Amino acid sequence: MGSEIVRRGKLELRPTIGRAFWDGHRVELTLTEFTILQTLADVPKRDFSYREIYDLVRGEGFVAGWGEEGYRVNVRSFIKRIRQKFRSIDDNFDCIKNYSGYGYYWDHGE
């Protein structure tokens, strides 16, 4: 992506400095949260599985939590925190959608 600024509706990502903005307001994300957000926003409306998202931040095949599906709880927590940070700026934020039983995708409504 280089030094490009990525725009998806009200979202603006600046990958080289790991910053995200929503409607001109900076969203205070951790590096992990930024990585997840960038991955979702890079390919709008593509369904990313819980495992794909978890592998982004912990490495492929890492086992976490209880049993084979323990990573799902961790991914849900990441997504919940990201949504909360966006909703602290915009109560109507609803761009990270859940594909029930599978994972998440980005939909900025355009």
Phi, psi and omega in degrees: 000339176062221183264011182296149171263130181259129178239133176223094184062235180280352181275135172231125178247138175239086188300325184293336178245003176064039181244146177234144178228143177236116180053040177087355181257134179290136176256122184279091182252147170288169178299319178298314179297319178298317180300315179296311181301314180299318180299313180296315184286336180298328182229077182306143177068007173274131178282123175254128180288160175307317183296317179300316181294317180295319179298331178301319188260338183242352182097148185299129174083359180299137181258129181222155176070206184264115173074191186297330185254013185300331182296336182301319179299318179296317180295316178302321179295316177302311183296319179300315179295318179298312180301317180300319181294321177290320181289340175290341177262320185220107181304335184266007180302128181206040185268341177265108184259151177260133171260099190312127178079357184236305184170223187220162174210161179260130177220104181267011171080011179250000000 
